[in-house]
């Protein structure tokens, strides 16, 4: 009886060891692997990226790339996992935070998305797209003032976000006109400042503007002869 118990314990221990090894290598047999047989270019890119991750599992950039590819393949949950692995590998990797925010928003995890977008602008304060996404979330929560602040900052940094071809979600906001009024004074002031450069042939030394040593002096004008009065 003891022998049977020892054998059973050994089998259970082996099973636990196998499971643990499998969990430590998430790319041994990924769920989406059986769908990479369509011959599409994305299948080949996913396969190559998975192989690269087997060799370099701590690469935030590779996890981020795989996440983007899995979104195109139609596996948002697996993509979210890859973006999480990207920021776990490098907490300052702001592209991973932004992509994680997008996929969480698409899956309805608004709290998680807000956290991810906030991390994005924490590590990349001028990330205009993340600022815009935070504006959308604040507007949805009826926080108009906060939304306008985010929008104004985003448009000041990147005016291209006002183009629906660049940013289709501009159509989801009803506060764009107010945000533009808020952003206009700063933008207008900068655009209206026409600063003068130094004149040609001059250099600035300290606070004194002096001609260059080898500057060509202006051509002398020959004096005109004075005609005697008639």
C-alpha positions as a LaTeX table, in Angstrom:
\begin{tabular}{lrrr}
\hline
Residue & $x$ (\AA) & $y$ (\AA) & $z$ (\AA) \\
\hline
Unk1 & 0.00 & 0.00 & 0.00 \\
Unk2 & 2.85 & 2.33 & 0.89 \\
Unk3 & 4.45 & 1.55 & $-2.44$ \\
Unk4 & 1.29 & 2.51 & $-4.31$ \\
Unk5 & 1.06 & 5.79 & $-2.37$ \\
Unk6 & 4.68 & 6.59 & $-3.19$ \\
Unk7 & 4.08 & 5.90 & $-6.89$ \\
Unk8 & 0.97 & 8.08 & $-6.90$ \\
Unk9 & 2.84 & 10.90 & $-5.17$ \\
Unk10 & 5.67 & 10.62 & $-7.70$ \\
Unk11 & 3.21 & 10.80 & $-10.62$ \\
Unk12 & 1.49 & 13.84 & $-9.11$ \\
Unk13 & 4.82 & 15.55 & $-8.56$ \\
Unk14 & 5.84 & 14.87 & $-12.15$ \\
Unk15 & 2.55 & 16.26 & $-13.41$ \\
Unk16 & 3.03 & 19.43 & $-11.36$ \\
Unk17 & 6.54 & 19.83 & $-12.68$ \\
Unk18 & 5.34 & 19.44 & $-16.27$ \\
Unk19 & 2.59 & 22.01 & $-15.78$ \\
Unk20 & 4.96 & 24.46 & $-14.19$ \\
Unk21 & 7.41 & 24.08 & $-17.07$ \\
Unk22 & 4.62 & 24.60 & $-19.58$ \\
Unk23 & 3.44 & 27.77 & $-17.80$ \\
Unk24 & 6.98 & 29.15 & $-17.76$ \\
Unk25 & 7.11 & 28.86 & $-21.54$ \\
Unk26 & 3.89 & 30.46 & $-22.86$ \\
Unk27 & 5.13 & 30.12 & $-26.44$ \\
Unk28 & 5.59 & 26.35 & $-26.39$ \\
Unk29 & 2.08 & 25.87 & $-27.80$ \\
Unk30 & 0.11 & 29.16 & $-27.87$ \\
Unk31 & $-3.65$ & 28.97 & $-28.36$ \\
Unk32 & $-3.53$ & 30.99 & $-31.57$ \\
Unk33 & $-0.79$ & 28.79 & $-33.04$ \\
Unk34 & $-3.30$ & 26.43 & $-34.67$ \\
Unk35 & $-4.75$ & 29.34 & $-36.66$ \\
Unk36 & $-1.47$ & 30.36 & $-38.31$ \\
Unk37 & $-1.99$ & 28.23 & $-41.41$ \\
Unk38 & $-3.79$ & 30.55 & $-43.80$ \\
Unk39 & $-0.69$ & 31.63 & $-45.70$ \\
Unk40 & $-1.34$ & 35.29 & $-44.88$ \\
Unk41 & 1.66 & 37.51 & $-44.23$ \\
Unk42 & 0.51 & 38.15 & $-40.66$ \\
Unk43 & 0.76 & 34.42 & $-39.90$ \\
Unk44 & 4.41 & 34.40 & $-40.92$ \\
Unk45 & 5.14 & 37.55 & $-38.91$ \\
Unk46 & 3.51 & 36.10 & $-35.80$ \\
Unk47 & 5.51 & 32.89 & $-36.16$ \\
Unk48 & 8.78 & 34.78 & $-36.57$ \\
Unk49 & 8.05 & 37.04 & $-33.59$ \\
Unk50 & 7.14 & 34.07 & $-31.39$ \\
Unk51 & 10.41 & 32.39 & $-32.34$ \\
Unk52 & 12.30 & 35.58 & $-31.47$ \\
Unk53 & 10.53 & 35.74 & $-28.09$ \\
Unk54 & 11.55 & 32.18 & $-27.30$ \\
Unk55 & 15.13 & 33.36 & $-27.61$ \\
Unk56 & 14.55 & 36.76 & $-25.96$ \\
Unk57 & 11.50 & 36.53 & $-23.66$ \\
Unk58 & 12.24 & 39.80 & $-21.84$ \\
Unk59 & 12.10 & 42.03 & $-24.92$ \\
Unk60 & 9.41 & 44.69 & $-24.42$ \\
Unk61 & 9.62 & 45.63 & $-28.11$ \\
Unk62 & 8.99 & 42.03 & $-29.27$ \\
Unk63 & 6.02 & 41.61 & $-26.91$ \\
Unk64 & 4.62 & 44.88 & $-28.23$ \\
Unk65 & 5.09 & 43.77 & $-31.85$ \\
Unk66 & 3.41 & 40.43 & $-31.19$ \\
Unk67 & 0.50 & 42.22 & $-29.54$ \\
Unk68 & $-0.03$ & 44.40 & $-32.59$ \\
Unk69 & 0.11 & 41.38 & $-34.89$ \\
Unk70 & $-2.39$ & 39.46 & $-32.77$ \\
Unk71 & $-4.81$ & 42.38 & $-32.98$ \\
Unk72 & $-4.63$ & 42.16 & $-36.77$ \\
Unk73 & $-5.16$ & 38.41 & $-36.56$ \\
Unk74 & $-8.26$ & 38.89 & $-34.39$ \\
Unk75 & $-7.02$ & 37.80 & $-30.95$ \\
Unk76 & $-7.48$ & 40.89 & $-28.72$ \\
Unk77 & $-7.28$ & 38.97 & $-25.44$ \\
Unk78 & $-3.92$ & 37.43 & $-26.37$ \\
Unk79 & $-2.78$ & 40.83 & $-27.64$ \\
Unk80 & $-3.65$ & 42.39 & $-24.28$ \\
Unk81 & $-1.51$ & 39.75 & $-22.58$ \\
Unk82 & 1.43 & 40.64 & $-24.83$ \\
Unk83 & 1.11 & 44.36 & $-24.12$ \\
Unk84 & 1.03 & 43.54 & $-20.40$ \\
Unk85 & 4.19 & 41.48 & $-20.82$ \\
Unk86 & 5.80 & 44.40 & $-22.65$ \\
Unk87 & 5.29 & 46.83 & $-19.77$ \\
Unk88 & 6.16 & 44.14 & $-17.23$ \\
Unk89 & 9.48 & 43.71 & $-19.02$ \\
Unk90 & 10.06 & 47.48 & $-19.10$ \\
Unk91 & 7.72 & 49.67 & $-17.06$ \\
Unk92 & 8.92 & 52.79 & $-18.94$ \\
Unk93 & 8.00 & 51.36 & $-22.36$ \\
Unk94 & 5.27 & 53.89 & $-23.15$ \\
Unk95 & 4.19 & 52.41 & $-26.54$ \\
Unk96 & 3.20 & 49.24 & $-24.68$ \\
Unk97 & 1.17 & 51.26 & $-22.17$ \\
Unk98 & $-0.63$ & 53.14 & $-24.95$ \\
Unk99 & $-1.43$ & 49.97 & $-26.91$ \\
Unk100 & $-2.59$ & 48.31 & $-23.70$ \\
Unk101 & $-4.93$ & 51.25 & $-23.13$ \\
Unk102 & $-6.40$ & 50.92 & $-26.62$ \\
Unk103 & $-7.08$ & 47.21 & $-26.37$ \\
Unk104 & $-8.50$ & 47.52 & $-22.85$ \\
Unk105 & $-10.82$ & 50.29 & $-24.02$ \\
Unk106 & $-11.99$ & 48.14 & $-26.93$ \\
Unk107 & $-12.74$ & 45.32 & $-24.49$ \\
Unk108 & $-14.73$ & 47.60 & $-22.17$ \\
Unk109 & $-12.18$ & 47.78 & $-19.36$ \\
Unk110 & $-12.37$ & 51.55 & $-18.94$ \\
Unk111 & $-10.66$ & 51.66 & $-15.56$ \\
Unk112 & $-7.75$ & 49.61 & $-16.87$ \\
Unk113 & $-7.58$ & 51.72 & $-20.02$ \\
Unk114 & $-7.47$ & 54.95 & $-18.03$ \\
Unk115 & $-4.61$ & 53.58 & $-15.94$ \\
Unk116 & $-2.68$ & 52.56 & $-19.08$ \\
Unk117 & $-3.15$ & 55.93 & $-20.81$ \\
Unk118 & $-2.14$ & 57.72 & $-17.60$ \\
Unk119 & 1.05 & 55.63 & $-17.49$ \\
Unk120 & 1.67 & 56.57 & $-21.13$ \\
Unk121 & 1.72 & 60.30 & $-20.47$ \\
Unk122 & 3.62 & 59.75 & $-17.23$ \\
Unk123 & 6.55 & 58.31 & $-19.17$ \\
Unk124 & 5.90 & 60.36 & $-22.35$ \\
Unk125 & 4.23 & 63.64 & $-21.31$ \\
Unk126 & 3.85 & 64.86 & $-24.90$ \\
Unk127 & 2.01 & 61.77 & $-26.14$ \\
Unk128 & $-0.81$ & 63.59 & $-27.91$ \\
Unk129 & $-2.81$ & 60.46 & $-28.81$ \\
Unk130 & $-2.92$ & 59.30 & $-25.19$ \\
Unk131 & $-3.97$ & 62.79 & $-24.10$ \\
Unk132 & $-6.80$ & 62.70 & $-26.63$ \\
Unk133 & $-7.94$ & 59.26 & $-25.43$ \\
Unk134 & $-7.99$ & 60.50 & $-21.84$ \\
Unk135 & $-10.07$ & 63.44 & $-23.04$ \\
Unk136 & $-12.59$ & 61.07 & $-24.58$ \\
Unk137 & $-12.82$ & 59.09 & $-21.35$ \\
Unk138 & $-13.33$ & 62.21 & $-19.25$ \\
Unk139 & $-16.00$ & 63.45 & $-21.65$ \\
Unk140 & $-17.79$ & 60.11 & $-21.43$ \\
Unk141 & $-17.76$ & 60.44 & $-17.64$ \\
Unk142 & $-19.25$ & 63.96 & $-17.94$ \\
Unk143 & $-16.05$ & 65.62 & $-16.70$ \\
Unk144 & $-16.20$ & 68.40 & $-19.26$ \\
Unk145 & $-13.48$ & 70.64 & $-17.84$ \\
Unk146 & $-10.93$ & 67.80 & $-17.58$ \\
Unk147 & $-11.83$ & 66.60 & $-21.08$ \\
Unk148 & $-11.34$ & 70.06 & $-22.59$ \\
Unk149 & $-7.95$ & 70.37 & $-20.87$ \\
Unk150 & $-6.78$ & 67.05 & $-22.32$ \\
Unk151 & $-8.10$ & 67.90 & $-25.81$ \\
Unk152 & $-6.53$ & 71.37 & $-25.83$ \\
Unk153 & $-3.15$ & 69.99 & $-24.81$ \\
Unk154 & $-3.36$ & 67.21 & $-27.42$ \\
Unk155 & $-4.27$ & 69.61 & $-30.27$ \\
Unk156 & $-1.57$ & 72.08 & $-29.26$ \\
Unk157 & 1.04 & 69.32 & $-29.45$ \\
Unk158 & $-0.34$ & 67.64 & $-32.59$ \\
Unk159 & $-2.88$ & 69.59 & $-34.70$ \\
Unk160 & $-3.13$ & 66.60 & $-37.07$ \\
Unk161 & $-5.44$ & 64.97 & $-34.52$ \\
Unk162 & $-8.16$ & 67.32 & $-35.79$ \\
Unk163 & $-8.11$ & 65.53 & $-39.15$ \\
Unk164 & $-10.70$ & 62.76 & $-39.21$ \\
Unk165 & $-8.48$ & 60.76 & $-41.59$ \\
Unk166 & $-5.75$ & 60.74 & $-38.96$ \\
Unk167 & $-7.98$ & 60.51 & $-35.91$ \\
Unk168 & $-11.45$ & 59.08 & $-36.72$ \\
Unk169 & $-12.49$ & 59.30 & $-33.07$ \\
Unk170 & $-12.60$ & 63.08 & $-33.36$ \\
Unk171 & $-16.21$ & 62.47 & $-34.41$ \\
Unk172 & $-16.98$ & 60.95 & $-30.98$ \\
Unk173 & $-16.52$ & 64.26 & $-29.15$ \\
Unk174 & $-18.88$ & 67.19 & $-28.72$ \\
Unk175 & $-16.29$ & 69.41 & $-27.06$ \\
Unk176 & $-13.84$ & 70.04 & $-29.88$ \\
Unk177 & $-14.93$ & 73.64 & $-30.49$ \\
Unk178 & $-14.50$ & 74.48 & $-26.79$ \\
Unk179 & $-11.10$ & 72.76 & $-26.74$ \\
Unk180 & $-9.98$ & 74.76 & $-29.77$ \\
Unk181 & $-10.97$ & 78.01 & $-28.08$ \\
Unk182 & $-8.89$ & 76.98 & $-25.08$ \\
Unk183 & $-5.91$ & 75.97 & $-27.24$ \\
Unk184 & $-6.19$ & 78.97 & $-29.62$ \\
Unk185 & $-4.53$ & 81.73 & $-27.50$ \\
Unk186 & $-1.29$ & 79.80 & $-26.96$ \\
Unk187 & $-1.14$ & 78.52 & $-30.52$ \\
Unk188 & $-2.01$ & 81.92 & $-32.02$ \\
Unk189 & 0.57 & 83.71 & $-29.89$ \\
Unk190 & 3.35 & 81.38 & $-31.00$ \\
Unk191 & 2.40 & 81.60 & $-34.66$ \\
Unk192 & 2.24 & 85.42 & $-34.57$ \\
Unk193 & 5.79 & 85.81 & $-33.28$ \\
Unk194 & 7.99 & 86.56 & $-36.29$ \\
Unk195 & 11.48 & 86.61 & $-34.79$ \\
Unk196 & 14.28 & 88.24 & $-36.79$ \\
Unk197 & 17.52 & 86.35 & $-37.42$ \\
Unk198 & 20.93 & 88.04 & $-37.23$ \\
Unk199 & 21.75 & 90.09 & $-40.35$ \\
Unk200 & 23.95 & 88.37 & $-42.96$ \\
Unk201 & 27.65 & 88.87 & $-42.23$ \\
Unk202 & 27.24 & 89.34 & $-38.49$ \\
Unk203 & 27.93 & 87.07 & $-35.54$ \\
Unk204 & 26.94 & 87.46 & $-31.92$ \\
Unk205 & 29.66 & 87.44 & $-29.29$ \\
Unk206 & 28.20 & 87.63 & $-25.82$ \\
Unk207 & 25.78 & 90.53 & $-25.94$ \\
Unk208 & 27.68 & 92.49 & $-28.59$ \\
Unk209 & 26.92 & 92.12 & $-32.27$ \\
Unk210 & 30.07 & 92.60 & $-34.31$ \\
Unk211 & 30.96 & 92.03 & $-37.97$ \\
Unk212 & 32.76 & 88.84 & $-38.89$ \\
Unk213 & 36.52 & 89.28 & $-39.19$ \\
Unk214 & 36.53 & 88.15 & $-42.77$ \\
Unk215 & 33.32 & 89.87 & $-43.78$ \\
Unk216 & 33.55 & 91.67 & $-47.10$ \\
Unk217 & 32.98 & 95.40 & $-46.57$ \\
Unk218 & 30.39 & 97.05 & $-48.73$ \\
Unk219 & 31.71 & 98.37 & $-52.04$ \\
Unk220 & 32.83 & 102.01 & $-51.91$ \\
Unk221 & 30.88 & 104.48 & $-53.96$ \\
Unk222 & 33.16 & 106.61 & $-56.16$ \\
Unk223 & 32.64 & 110.35 & $-55.56$ \\
Unk224 & 30.91 & 112.12 & $-58.37$ \\
Unk225 & 32.77 & 115.14 & $-59.92$ \\
Unk226 & 31.25 & 118.48 & $-59.14$ \\
Unk227 & 30.50 & 120.49 & $-62.28$ \\
Unk228 & 31.52 & 124.17 & $-62.16$ \\
Unk229 & 28.65 & 126.59 & $-62.34$ \\
Unk230 & 27.98 & 128.10 & $-65.74$ \\
\hline
\end{tabular}
